[in-house]
Amino acid sequence: MRLDLFLRASRLVLRRTVAQELCDAGAVTVNGAAARPSRAVREGDEISIKRRGRALTVRVLTLPQSKQVSRGDAPSLYELVSDIETKDEG
């Protein structure tokens, strides 16, 4: 499954276009490497998202069977590794 689709399905990002913009800006990494929106996501991958003074890292537990995942089921797709508040630079 594509990274941008996983971020949307898991509700870590509310819209696919936002996921794509975050990837293009270098704010999303997979297993420590900058990731493009089209990167394939696999179970066990660690995804880090940096935005709005937060650094969120999750581990992919399972991939959804469809693009539409219910709000209640979305958190079961990943496990929270860390959620750190960062200071704004500048």
Secondary structure, 3 states (H helix, E strand, C coil): CEHHHHHHHCCCCCCHHHHHHHHHCCCEEECCEECCCCCECCCCCEEEEEECCEEEEEEECCCCCCCCCCCCCHHHHEEEEEEEECCCCC
